[in-house]
Amino acid sequence: MTHFLNINNISDLNKMVEEAIVLKANPFMFQTLGAQKTLVLLFFNASLRTRISTELAAKNLGMNVIVLNVSDAWQLEFEDGIVMNLHTSEHIKEAAQVISQYASIIGVRAFPSLSDKAKDQSEWVLNAFSNLASVPVINMESATAHPLQALADAITIAEHRQSQAPKVVLSWAPHPKALPHAVANSFVRMMQLQDVEFCITHPEGYDLDPNIIKDTPVFYDQEKALQNADFVYVKNWSSFNDYGKILTPKTNWMMTQQKIGHAKFMHCLPVRRNVVVEDAILDSVQSLCIEQSNNRTYAAQIVLKKMLESL
Ligand code: CP
């Protein structure tokens, strides 16, 4: 594996999930693979899970890890040919080459603006690093994708599935802040590649990118979509068509124990209690979200392992 920018970079998804579950049982089985290799993690945005689980995964493989909050470094310029006489101090052309000298692998987290759709869709930060760095790049959540989260979600479903093709529902939830589409996008793509019965439910106006949805069934009727669900993945996202906007409040879309029935509850975290989902679900054995967070380590570890084997 060279870069890990989205799920399409995984050649055999089922095998990858199986290998991650094996790693989880014995996290130190490849503890010399990363010796004398360094992972540099660049955070343009906040993180709890990605930051700690990716570092832990690298250390389980014997790697050194350096974490940089990009806000602590010189302000980066991404535009080509620009006269840099304003607030930016260092061009990505130098920065990516310089970091590549210190790193065997680079991880990048860079959220979208949610104001400039075309620019966000172009993945200008992630692609600048993957085009200009001379080492592999891992997407730790970009403007449009969160493949490490989706891989952890696939591992979690594989561990908990009770039937060959369980029913999985992605259910939109209310949220006071406008949130990106990355988690939903990658989860949709991941489910399209899995042996599951999958559908999406959200209020009108919250349709995701049609290039991602393709022929996945979408219901505006949440109750209808949730019927006979085995796994319910709850997530907010802002409007894609009315880009980055929160439309009229839909507080009645919060996930409740009555709505979810006996299905397992999934969420990438962080989650706002009693806005996105009620306490009764999060505090019950139906909730898999702590296990999803645990599986972030093994998702990152299997990706790093493949990259180290390709160096
Ligand atoms: N789910 C997730 O990516 O969590 P963090 O934003 O805390 O890394």
py3Dmol code that shows the C-alpha trace and the ligand (Angstrom):
import py3Dmol

protein = """\
ATOM      1  CA  MET A   1       0.000   0.000   0.000  1.00  0.00           C
ATOM      2  CA  THR A   2       1.357   3.448  -0.895  1.00  0.00           C
ATOM      3  CA  HIS A   3      -1.087   6.143   0.202  1.00  0.00           C
ATOM      4  CA  PHE A   4      -4.225   5.436   2.284  1.00  0.00           C
ATOM      5  CA  LEU A   5      -6.474   8.304   1.215  1.00  0.00           C
ATOM      6  CA  ASN A   6      -9.812   6.501   0.981  1.00  0.00           C
ATOM      7  CA  ILE A   7     -11.382   3.050   1.123  1.00  0.00           C
ATOM      8  CA  ASN A   8     -10.581   2.439  -2.539  1.00  0.00           C
ATOM      9  CA  ASN A   9      -6.921   2.082  -1.511  1.00  0.00           C
ATOM     10  CA  ILE A  10      -7.805  -1.222   0.226  1.00  0.00           C
ATOM     11  CA  SER A  11      -7.364  -4.035  -2.297  1.00  0.00           C
ATOM     12  CA  ASP A  12      -9.026  -6.876  -0.335  1.00  0.00           C
ATOM     13  CA  LEU A  13     -11.354  -5.413   2.254  1.00  0.00           C
ATOM     14  CA  ASN A  14     -12.598  -8.655   3.831  1.00  0.00           C
ATOM     15  CA  LYS A  15      -9.020  -9.902   4.229  1.00  0.00           C
ATOM     16  CA  MET A  16      -8.003  -6.567   5.778  1.00  0.00           C
ATOM     17  CA  VAL A  17     -10.831  -6.814   8.336  1.00  0.00           C
ATOM     18  CA  GLU A  18      -9.878 -10.411   9.157  1.00  0.00           C
ATOM     19  CA  GLU A  19      -6.214  -9.452   9.569  1.00  0.00           C
ATOM     20  CA  ALA A  20      -7.159  -6.539  11.845  1.00  0.00           C
ATOM     21  CA  ILE A  21      -9.134  -8.906  14.085  1.00  0.00           C
ATOM     22  CA  VAL A  22      -6.085 -11.197  14.290  1.00  0.00           C
ATOM     23  CA  LEU A  23      -3.902  -8.180  15.201  1.00  0.00           C
ATOM     24  CA  LYS A  24      -6.381  -7.192  17.893  1.00  0.00           C
ATOM     25  CA  ALA A  25      -5.903 -10.602  19.544  1.00  0.00           C
ATOM     26  CA  ASN A  26      -2.124 -10.119  19.535  1.00  0.00           C
ATOM     27  CA  PRO A  27      -1.222  -6.448  18.975  1.00  0.00           C
ATOM     28  CA  PHE A  28       2.540  -6.978  19.411  1.00  0.00           C
ATOM     29  CA  MET A  29       3.010  -9.784  16.866  1.00  0.00           C
ATOM     30  CA  PHE A  30       4.772  -7.383  14.450  1.00  0.00           C
ATOM     31  CA  GLN A  31       6.496  -5.219  17.057  1.00  0.00           C
ATOM     32  CA  THR A  32       9.810  -5.075  15.168  1.00  0.00           C
ATOM     33  CA  LEU A  33       8.299  -4.213  11.748  1.00  0.00           C
ATOM     34  CA  GLY A  34       8.374  -0.472  12.432  1.00  0.00           C
ATOM     35  CA  ALA A  35      11.790  -0.320  14.102  1.00  0.00           C
ATOM     36  CA  GLN A  36      13.731   2.793  13.023  1.00  0.00           C
ATOM     37  CA  LYS A  37      10.683   4.114  11.176  1.00  0.00           C
ATOM     38  CA  THR A  38       8.903   7.339  12.147  1.00  0.00           C
ATOM     39  CA  LEU A  39       5.243   8.288  11.812  1.00  0.00           C
ATOM     40  CA  VAL A  40       4.572  12.034  11.745  1.00  0.00           C
ATOM     41  CA  LEU A  41       0.951  12.957  12.527  1.00  0.00           C
ATOM     42  CA  LEU A  42      -0.204  16.412  11.382  1.00  0.00           C
ATOM     43  CA  PHE A  43      -3.375  17.756  12.955  1.00  0.00           C
ATOM     44  CA  PHE A  44      -5.037  20.764  11.345  1.00  0.00           C
ATOM     45  CA  ASN A  45      -8.057  20.031  13.592  1.00  0.00           C
ATOM     46  CA  ALA A  46      -8.924  18.617  17.004  1.00  0.00           C
ATOM     47  CA  SER A  47      -8.951  14.903  17.751  1.00  0.00           C
ATOM     48  CA  LEU A  48      -9.112  12.501  20.676  1.00  0.00           C
ATOM     49  CA  ARG A  49      -9.523   9.014  19.173  1.00  0.00           C
ATOM     50  CA  THR A  50      -7.566   9.401  15.940  1.00  0.00           C
ATOM     51  CA  ARG A  51      -4.656  11.005  17.687  1.00  0.00           C
ATOM     52  CA  ILE A  52      -4.269   8.408  20.435  1.00  0.00           C
ATOM     53  CA  SER A  53      -5.276   5.262  18.529  1.00  0.00           C
ATOM     54  CA  THR A  54      -2.998   6.005  15.561  1.00  0.00           C
ATOM     55  CA  GLU A  55      -0.060   6.707  17.855  1.00  0.00           C
ATOM     56  CA  LEU A  56      -0.771   3.531  19.826  1.00  0.00           C
ATOM     57  CA  ALA A  57      -1.048   1.504  16.612  1.00  0.00           C
ATOM     58  CA  ALA A  58       2.328   2.800  15.412  1.00  0.00           C
ATOM     59  CA  LYS A  59       3.960   2.068  18.761  1.00  0.00           C
ATOM     60  CA  ASN A  60       2.522  -1.469  18.740  1.00  0.00           C
ATOM     61  CA  LEU A  61       4.473  -1.907  15.491  1.00  0.00           C
ATOM     62  CA  GLY A  62       7.643  -0.471  17.027  1.00  0.00           C
ATOM     63  CA  MET A  63       7.545   2.905  15.243  1.00  0.00           C
ATOM     64  CA  ASN A  64       8.612   6.292  16.571  1.00  0.00           C
ATOM     65  CA  VAL A  65       5.782   8.834  16.539  1.00  0.00           C
ATOM     66  CA  ILE A  66       5.895  12.634  16.284  1.00  0.00           C
ATOM     67  CA  VAL A  67       2.656  14.618  16.579  1.00  0.00           C
ATOM     68  CA  LEU A  68       2.377  18.203  15.342  1.00  0.00           C
ATOM     69  CA  ASN A  69      -0.602  20.487  15.840  1.00  0.00           C
ATOM     70  CA  VAL A  70      -0.280  22.473  12.637  1.00  0.00           C
ATOM     71  CA  SER A  71      -1.565  25.606  14.381  1.00  0.00           C
ATOM     72  CA  ASP A  72       1.723  25.568  16.371  1.00  0.00           C
ATOM     73  CA  ALA A  73       3.834  25.680  13.178  1.00  0.00           C
ATOM     74  CA  TRP A  74       4.260  28.372  10.501  1.00  0.00           C
ATOM     75  CA  GLN A  75       1.024  29.145   8.679  1.00  0.00           C
ATOM     76  CA  LEU A  76       1.026  27.163   5.447  1.00  0.00           C
ATOM     77  CA  GLU A  77       0.319  28.461   1.944  1.00  0.00           C
ATOM     78  CA  PHE A  78      -1.212  26.013  -0.561  1.00  0.00           C
ATOM     79  CA  GLU A  79      -1.780  28.238  -3.609  1.00  0.00           C
ATOM     80  CA  ASP A  80       0.651  27.864  -6.475  1.00  0.00           C
ATOM     81  CA  GLY A  81       2.455  30.932  -7.816  1.00  0.00           C
ATOM     82  CA  ILE A  82       1.162  33.255  -5.102  1.00  0.00           C
ATOM     83  CA  VAL A  83       3.064  36.276  -3.786  1.00  0.00           C
ATOM     84  CA  MET A  84       3.380  35.390  -0.106  1.00  0.00           C
ATOM     85  CA  ASN A  85       3.268  38.908   1.319  1.00  0.00           C
ATOM     86  CA  LEU A  86       0.270  38.360   3.608  1.00  0.00           C
ATOM     87  CA  HIS A  87      -0.279  36.011   6.587  1.00  0.00           C
ATOM     88  CA  THR A  88       1.148  32.701   5.288  1.00  0.00           C
ATOM     89  CA  SER A  89       4.822  32.019   6.078  1.00  0.00           C
ATOM     90  CA  GLU A  90       5.714  28.649   4.545  1.00  0.00           C
ATOM     91  CA  HIS A  91       4.630  27.009   1.288  1.00  0.00           C
ATOM     92  CA  ILE A  92       3.367  23.428   1.250  1.00  0.00           C
ATOM     93  CA  LYS A  93       5.992  22.705  -1.452  1.00  0.00           C
ATOM     94  CA  GLU A  94       8.792  23.115   1.089  1.00  0.00           C
ATOM     95  CA  ALA A  95       6.846  21.845   4.095  1.00  0.00           C
ATOM     96  CA  ALA A  96       5.848  18.523   2.507  1.00  0.00           C
ATOM     97  CA  GLN A  97       9.416  17.845   1.349  1.00  0.00           C
ATOM     98  CA  VAL A  98      10.899  18.824   4.708  1.00  0.00           C
ATOM     99  CA  ILE A  99       8.484  16.625   6.703  1.00  0.00           C
ATOM    100  CA  SER A 100       9.177  13.740   4.294  1.00  0.00           C
ATOM    101  CA  GLN A 101      12.825  13.840   5.390  1.00  0.00           C
ATOM    102  CA  TYR A 102      11.804  13.273   9.011  1.00  0.00           C
ATOM    103  CA  ALA A 103       8.970  10.808   8.380  1.00  0.00           C
ATOM    104  CA  SER A 104       8.623   7.293   6.956  1.00  0.00           C
ATOM    105  CA  ILE A 105       4.844   7.826   6.837  1.00  0.00           C
ATOM    106  CA  ILE A 106       2.780  11.024   7.275  1.00  0.00           C
ATOM    107  CA  GLY A 107      -0.750  11.180   8.709  1.00  0.00           C
ATOM    108  CA  VAL A 108      -2.911  14.218   7.915  1.00  0.00           C
ATOM    109  CA  ARG A 109      -6.161  15.404   9.527  1.00  0.00           C
ATOM    110  CA  ALA A 110      -7.721  18.364   7.710  1.00  0.00           C
ATOM    111  CA  PHE A 111     -11.452  19.075   7.925  1.00  0.00           C
ATOM    112  CA  PRO A 112     -13.462  20.941   5.260  1.00  0.00           C
ATOM    113  CA  SER A 113     -14.347  24.626   5.435  1.00  0.00           C
ATOM    114  CA  LEU A 114     -18.033  23.785   4.815  1.00  0.00           C
ATOM    115  CA  SER A 115     -18.199  27.141   3.019  1.00  0.00           C
ATOM    116  CA  ASP A 116     -16.431  26.481  -0.320  1.00  0.00           C
ATOM    117  CA  LYS A 117     -17.872  23.240  -1.699  1.00  0.00           C
ATOM    118  CA  ALA A 118     -15.662  22.980  -4.773  1.00  0.00           C
ATOM    119  CA  LYS A 119     -12.502  23.582  -2.767  1.00  0.00           C
ATOM    120  CA  ASP A 120     -13.518  21.073  -0.082  1.00  0.00           C
ATOM    121  CA  GLN A 121     -14.424  18.469  -2.699  1.00  0.00           C
ATOM    122  CA  SER A 122     -10.987  18.929  -4.311  1.00  0.00           C
ATOM    123  CA  GLU A 123      -9.336  17.693  -1.073  1.00  0.00           C
ATOM    124  CA  TRP A 124      -6.740  20.427  -1.491  1.00  0.00           C
ATOM    125  CA  VAL A 125      -4.910  19.825   1.814  1.00  0.00           C
ATOM    126  CA  LEU A 126      -4.784  16.018   1.710  1.00  0.00           C
ATOM    127  CA  ASN A 127      -3.913  15.953  -1.983  1.00  0.00           C
ATOM    128  CA  ALA A 128      -1.198  18.580  -1.557  1.00  0.00           C
ATOM    129  CA  PHE A 129       0.521  16.297   0.932  1.00  0.00           C
ATOM    130  CA  SER A 130       0.019  13.111  -1.074  1.00  0.00           C
ATOM    131  CA  ASN A 131       1.262  14.820  -4.270  1.00  0.00           C
ATOM    132  CA  LEU A 132       4.240  16.628  -2.746  1.00  0.00           C
ATOM    133  CA  ALA A 133       5.441  14.276   0.014  1.00  0.00           C
ATOM    134  CA  SER A 134       7.951  11.597  -0.943  1.00  0.00           C
ATOM    135  CA  VAL A 135       6.577   9.123   1.638  1.00  0.00           C
ATOM    136  CA  PRO A 136       3.154   7.447   2.034  1.00  0.00           C
ATOM    137  CA  VAL A 137       0.300   9.556   3.417  1.00  0.00           C
ATOM    138  CA  ILE A 138      -2.573   8.368   5.638  1.00  0.00           C
ATOM    139  CA  ASN A 139      -5.903  10.186   5.678  1.00  0.00           C
ATOM    140  CA  MET A 140      -6.828  10.742   9.340  1.00  0.00           C
ATOM    141  CA  GLU A 141     -10.090  12.469   8.250  1.00  0.00           C
ATOM    142  CA  SER A 142     -10.142  14.842   5.353  1.00  0.00           C
ATOM    143  CA  ALA A 143     -12.752  17.126   3.831  1.00  0.00           C
ATOM    144  CA  THR A 144     -14.739  14.250   2.329  1.00  0.00           C
ATOM    145  CA  ALA A 145     -13.531  10.951   3.835  1.00  0.00           C
ATOM    146  CA  HIS A 146     -12.636   9.214   7.095  1.00  0.00           C
ATOM    147  CA  PRO A 147     -11.449   5.790   5.940  1.00  0.00           C
ATOM    148  CA  LEU A 148      -9.776   4.778   9.241  1.00  0.00           C
ATOM    149  CA  GLN A 149     -13.130   5.263  10.974  1.00  0.00           C
ATOM    150  CA  ALA A 150     -14.960   3.255   8.302  1.00  0.00           C
ATOM    151  CA  LEU A 151     -12.434   0.431   8.587  1.00  0.00           C
ATOM    152  CA  ALA A 152     -12.907   0.368  12.376  1.00  0.00           C
ATOM    153  CA  ASP A 153     -16.677   0.303  11.793  1.00  0.00           C
ATOM    154  CA  ALA A 154     -16.353  -2.650   9.409  1.00  0.00           C
ATOM    155  CA  ILE A 155     -14.247  -4.510  12.001  1.00  0.00           C
ATOM    156  CA  THR A 156     -16.905  -3.803  14.655  1.00  0.00           C
ATOM    157  CA  ILE A 157     -19.743  -5.075  12.452  1.00  0.00           C
ATOM    158  CA  ALA A 158     -17.722  -8.185  11.549  1.00  0.00           C
ATOM    159  CA  GLU A 159     -17.255  -8.925  15.259  1.00  0.00           C
ATOM    160  CA  HIS A 160     -20.936  -8.461  16.143  1.00  0.00           C
ATOM    161  CA  ARG A 161     -22.857  -9.722  13.104  1.00  0.00           C
ATOM    162  CA  GLN A 162     -25.305 -12.519  13.896  1.00  0.00           C
ATOM    163  CA  SER A 163     -26.347 -13.277  10.327  1.00  0.00           C
ATOM    164  CA  GLN A 164     -24.694 -13.514   6.905  1.00  0.00           C
ATOM    165  CA  ALA A 165     -26.194 -10.248   5.630  1.00  0.00           C
ATOM    166  CA  PRO A 166     -27.376  -8.090   8.563  1.00  0.00           C
ATOM    167  CA  LYS A 167     -29.481  -4.991   8.002  1.00  0.00           C
ATOM    168  CA  VAL A 168     -27.449  -1.806   8.579  1.00  0.00           C
ATOM    169  CA  VAL A 169     -29.088   1.646   8.660  1.00  0.00           C
ATOM    170  CA  LEU A 170     -27.278   4.996   8.569  1.00  0.00           C
ATOM    171  CA  SER A 171     -29.610   7.407  10.372  1.00  0.00           C
ATOM    172  CA  TRP A 172     -29.058  11.197  10.282  1.00  0.00           C
ATOM    173  CA  ALA A 173     -29.243  12.929  13.673  1.00  0.00           C
ATOM    174  CA  PRO A 174     -29.749  16.531  14.783  1.00  0.00           C
ATOM    175  CA  HIS A 175     -26.767  18.603  15.931  1.00  0.00           C
ATOM    176  CA  PRO A 176     -26.327  22.259  16.927  1.00  0.00           C
ATOM    177  CA  LYS A 177     -23.191  22.713  14.776  1.00  0.00           C
ATOM    178  CA  ALA A 178     -22.753  22.219  11.026  1.00  0.00           C
ATOM    179  CA  LEU A 179     -20.719  19.022  10.657  1.00  0.00           C
ATOM    180  CA  PRO A 180     -18.790  17.542   7.698  1.00  0.00           C
ATOM    181  CA  HIS A 181     -19.876  14.633   5.495  1.00  0.00           C
ATOM    182  CA  ALA A 182     -16.638  12.629   5.809  1.00  0.00           C
ATOM    183  CA  VAL A 183     -17.763   9.976   8.315  1.00  0.00           C
ATOM    184  CA  ALA A 184     -21.078   9.402   6.546  1.00  0.00           C
ATOM    185  CA  ASN A 185     -19.390   9.271   3.108  1.00  0.00           C
ATOM    186  CA  SER A 186     -16.842   6.673   4.159  1.00  0.00           C
ATOM    187  CA  PHE A 187     -19.386   4.594   6.063  1.00  0.00           C
ATOM    188  CA  VAL A 188     -21.661   4.544   2.998  1.00  0.00           C
ATOM    189  CA  ARG A 189     -18.776   3.471   0.757  1.00  0.00           C
ATOM    190  CA  MET A 190     -17.731   0.805   3.251  1.00  0.00           C
ATOM    191  CA  MET A 191     -21.252  -0.639   3.544  1.00  0.00           C
ATOM    192  CA  GLN A 192     -21.607  -0.696  -0.249  1.00  0.00           C
ATOM    193  CA  LEU A 193     -18.592  -3.052  -0.258  1.00  0.00           C
ATOM    194  CA  GLN A 194     -19.862  -5.294   2.557  1.00  0.00           C
ATOM    195  CA  ASP A 195     -22.249  -8.241   2.494  1.00  0.00           C
ATOM    196  CA  VAL A 196     -25.040  -6.318   4.276  1.00  0.00           C
ATOM    197  CA  GLU A 197     -28.525  -4.987   3.542  1.00  0.00           C
ATOM    198  CA  PHE A 198     -27.859  -1.248   3.736  1.00  0.00           C
ATOM    199  CA  CYS A 199     -30.014   1.864   3.611  1.00  0.00           C
ATOM    200  CA  ILE A 200     -29.780   5.524   4.629  1.00  0.00           C
ATOM    201  CA  THR A 201     -32.412   7.665   6.308  1.00  0.00           C
ATOM    202  CA  HIS A 202     -32.389  11.452   6.721  1.00  0.00           C
ATOM    203  CA  PRO A 203     -34.781  14.395   6.505  1.00  0.00           C
ATOM    204  CA  GLU A 204     -35.376  16.002   3.109  1.00  0.00           C
ATOM    205  CA  GLY A 205     -32.591  18.437   2.259  1.00  0.00           C
ATOM    206  CA  TYR A 206     -29.811  16.333   3.755  1.00  0.00           C
ATOM    207  CA  ASP A 207     -29.066  14.156   0.708  1.00  0.00           C
ATOM    208  CA  LEU A 208     -25.399  13.191   0.582  1.00  0.00           C
ATOM    209  CA  ASP A 209     -23.207  13.481  -2.517  1.00  0.00           C
ATOM    210  CA  PRO A 210     -24.997  11.470  -5.260  1.00  0.00           C
ATOM    211  CA  ASN A 211     -21.593  10.234  -6.473  1.00  0.00           C
ATOM    212  CA  ILE A 212     -21.275   8.427  -3.148  1.00  0.00           C
ATOM    213  CA  ILE A 213     -24.882   7.307  -2.662  1.00  0.00           C
ATOM    214  CA  LYS A 214     -25.167   5.729  -6.123  1.00  0.00           C
ATOM    215  CA  ASP A 215     -28.045   3.203  -5.890  1.00  0.00           C
ATOM    216  CA  THR A 216     -28.112   2.851  -2.078  1.00  0.00           C
ATOM    217  CA  PRO A 217     -31.763   3.119  -0.901  1.00  0.00           C
ATOM    218  CA  VAL A 218     -32.590   6.401   0.882  1.00  0.00           C
ATOM    219  CA  PHE A 219     -35.689   6.901   3.050  1.00  0.00           C
ATOM    220  CA  TYR A 220     -37.028  10.208   4.355  1.00  0.00           C
ATOM    221  CA  ASP A 221     -39.186   8.118   6.738  1.00  0.00           C
ATOM    222  CA  GLN A 222     -36.895   7.177   9.647  1.00  0.00           C
ATOM    223  CA  GLU A 223     -39.340   4.714  11.215  1.00  0.00           C
ATOM    224  CA  LYS A 224     -39.707   2.798   7.947  1.00  0.00           C
ATOM    225  CA  ALA A 225     -35.931   2.637   7.430  1.00  0.00           C
ATOM    226  CA  LEU A 226     -35.291   1.353  10.958  1.00  0.00           C
ATOM    227  CA  GLN A 227     -37.658  -1.629  10.663  1.00  0.00           C
ATOM    228  CA  ASN A 228     -35.798  -4.915  11.387  1.00  0.00           C
ATOM    229  CA  ALA A 229     -32.426  -3.175  11.644  1.00  0.00           C
ATOM    230  CA  ASP A 230     -29.526  -5.107  13.176  1.00  0.00           C
ATOM    231  CA  PHE A 231     -27.090  -2.163  13.292  1.00  0.00           C
ATOM    232  CA  VAL A 232     -28.045   1.525  13.409  1.00  0.00           C
ATOM    233  CA  TYR A 233     -25.216   3.981  12.703  1.00  0.00           C
ATOM    234  CA  VAL A 234     -26.235   7.444  13.879  1.00  0.00           C
ATOM    235  CA  LYS A 235     -24.477  10.532  12.553  1.00  0.00           C
ATOM    236  CA  ASN A 236     -25.172  14.157  11.838  1.00  0.00           C
ATOM    237  CA  TRP A 237     -24.056  15.919   8.687  1.00  0.00           C
ATOM    238  CA  SER A 238     -24.866  19.371   7.315  1.00  0.00           C
ATOM    239  CA  SER A 239     -26.667  19.869   4.023  1.00  0.00           C
ATOM    240  CA  PHE A 240     -24.617  18.920   0.966  1.00  0.00           C
ATOM    241  CA  ASN A 241     -26.803  20.700  -1.599  1.00  0.00           C
ATOM    242  CA  ASP A 242     -27.272  23.856   0.511  1.00  0.00           C
ATOM    243  CA  TYR A 243     -23.631  23.388   1.327  1.00  0.00           C
ATOM    244  CA  GLY A 244     -22.613  23.391   4.988  1.00  0.00           C
ATOM    245  CA  LYS A 245     -25.974  24.679   6.215  1.00  0.00           C
ATOM    246  CA  ILE A 246     -28.158  23.472   9.085  1.00  0.00           C
ATOM    247  CA  LEU A 247     -31.706  23.478   7.723  1.00  0.00           C
ATOM    248  CA  THR A 248     -34.817  23.690   9.911  1.00  0.00           C
ATOM    249  CA  PRO A 249     -34.352  21.951  13.315  1.00  0.00           C
ATOM    250  CA  LYS A 250     -35.241  18.256  13.282  1.00  0.00           C
ATOM    251  CA  THR A 251     -34.895  17.398  16.962  1.00  0.00           C
ATOM    252  CA  ASN A 252     -37.380  14.529  16.525  1.00  0.00           C
ATOM    253  CA  TRP A 253     -34.652  12.671  14.544  1.00  0.00           C
ATOM    254  CA  MET A 254     -32.675  12.007  17.763  1.00  0.00           C
ATOM    255  CA  MET A 255     -32.141   8.256  18.229  1.00  0.00           C
ATOM    256  CA  THR A 256     -34.170   6.790  21.091  1.00  0.00           C
ATOM    257  CA  GLN A 257     -34.434   3.349  22.607  1.00  0.00           C
ATOM    258  CA  GLN A 258     -37.982   3.101  21.332  1.00  0.00           C
ATOM    259  CA  LYS A 259     -36.860   3.758  17.749  1.00  0.00           C
ATOM    260  CA  ILE A 260     -33.782   1.516  17.749  1.00  0.00           C
ATOM    261  CA  GLY A 261     -35.535  -1.566  19.169  1.00  0.00           C
ATOM    262  CA  HIS A 262     -33.035  -4.405  19.617  1.00  0.00           C
ATOM    263  CA  ALA A 263     -30.522  -3.148  17.051  1.00  0.00           C
ATOM    264  CA  LYS A 264     -26.922  -2.385  17.962  1.00  0.00           C
ATOM    265  CA  PHE A 265     -26.109   1.333  18.147  1.00  0.00           C
ATOM    266  CA  MET A 266     -23.034   2.733  16.395  1.00  0.00           C
ATOM    267  CA  HIS A 267     -21.458   6.206  16.403  1.00  0.00           C
ATOM    268  CA  CYS A 268     -17.944   7.393  15.581  1.00  0.00           C
ATOM    269  CA  LEU A 269     -17.794   9.713  18.655  1.00  0.00           C
ATOM    270  CA  PRO A 270     -17.627  12.361  19.968  1.00  0.00           C
ATOM    271  CA  VAL A 271     -21.385  12.397  20.486  1.00  0.00           C
ATOM    272  CA  ARG A 272     -23.703  14.951  22.078  1.00  0.00           C
ATOM    273  CA  ARG A 273     -25.868  13.113  24.602  1.00  0.00           C
ATOM    274  CA  ASN A 274     -29.619  13.685  24.418  1.00  0.00           C
ATOM    275  CA  VAL A 275     -29.228  15.675  21.191  1.00  0.00           C
ATOM    276  CA  VAL A 276     -27.945  12.972  18.811  1.00  0.00           C
ATOM    277  CA  VAL A 277     -28.890   9.956  20.936  1.00  0.00           C
ATOM    278  CA  GLU A 278     -30.494   9.518  24.321  1.00  0.00           C
ATOM    279  CA  ASP A 279     -28.567   8.385  27.402  1.00  0.00           C
ATOM    280  CA  ALA A 280     -30.534   5.145  27.642  1.00  0.00           C
ATOM    281  CA  ILE A 281     -28.895   3.837  24.443  1.00  0.00           C
ATOM    282  CA  LEU A 282     -25.360   5.061  25.134  1.00  0.00           C
ATOM    283  CA  ASP A 283     -25.451   3.540  28.627  1.00  0.00           C
ATOM    284  CA  SER A 284     -26.832   0.193  27.421  1.00  0.00           C
ATOM    285  CA  VAL A 285     -25.170  -2.970  26.118  1.00  0.00           C
ATOM    286  CA  GLN A 286     -26.665  -2.119  22.706  1.00  0.00           C
ATOM    287  CA  SER A 287     -24.058   0.603  22.218  1.00  0.00           C
ATOM    288  CA  LEU A 288     -20.951  -0.410  20.269  1.00  0.00           C
ATOM    289  CA  CYS A 289     -19.357   3.032  20.165  1.00  0.00           C
ATOM    290  CA  ILE A 290     -16.682   2.326  22.791  1.00  0.00           C
ATOM    291  CA  GLU A 291     -15.753  -0.830  20.871  1.00  0.00           C
ATOM    292  CA  GLN A 292     -15.647   1.169  17.617  1.00  0.00           C
ATOM    293  CA  SER A 293     -13.130   3.496  19.278  1.00  0.00           C
ATOM    294  CA  ASN A 294     -11.080   0.512  20.423  1.00  0.00           C
ATOM    295  CA  ASN A 295     -11.082  -0.824  16.867  1.00  0.00           C
ATOM    296  CA  ARG A 296      -9.628   2.470  15.604  1.00  0.00           C
ATOM    297  CA  THR A 297      -6.284   1.189  16.929  1.00  0.00           C
ATOM    298  CA  TYR A 298      -6.432  -2.023  14.894  1.00  0.00           C
ATOM    299  CA  ALA A 299      -7.719  -0.244  11.786  1.00  0.00           C
ATOM    300  CA  ALA A 300      -4.729   2.098  11.970  1.00  0.00           C
ATOM    301  CA  GLN A 301      -2.373  -0.760  12.814  1.00  0.00           C
ATOM    302  CA  ILE A 302      -3.339  -2.913   9.822  1.00  0.00           C
ATOM    303  CA  VAL A 303      -3.005   0.108   7.499  1.00  0.00           C
ATOM    304  CA  LEU A 304       0.412   1.021   8.942  1.00  0.00           C
ATOM    305  CA  LYS A 305       1.515  -2.615   8.703  1.00  0.00           C
ATOM    306  CA  LYS A 306       0.640  -2.741   4.965  1.00  0.00           C
ATOM    307  CA  MET A 307       2.485   0.542   4.406  1.00  0.00           C
ATOM    308  CA  LEU A 308       5.582  -0.573   6.319  1.00  0.00           C
ATOM    309  CA  GLU A 309       5.665  -3.799   4.295  1.00  0.00           C
ATOM    310  CA  SER A 310       5.686  -1.692   1.097  1.00  0.00           C
ATOM    311  CA  LEU A 311       8.494   0.684   2.123  1.00  0.00           C
TER     312      LEU A 311
END
"""
ligand_1 = """\
8
CP
N -14.062 9.460 15.505
C -13.000 10.292 15.490
O -12.332 10.467 14.451
O -12.691 10.847 16.693
P -11.687 12.069 16.910
O -12.225 13.238 16.107
O -11.663 12.305 18.386
O -10.337 11.665 16.375
"""
view = py3Dmol.view(width=600, height=400)
view.addModel(protein, "pdb")
view.setStyle({"model": 0}, {"cartoon": {"style": "trace"}})
view.addModel(ligand_1, "xyz")
view.setStyle({"model": 1}, {"stick": {}})
view.zoomTo()
view.show()
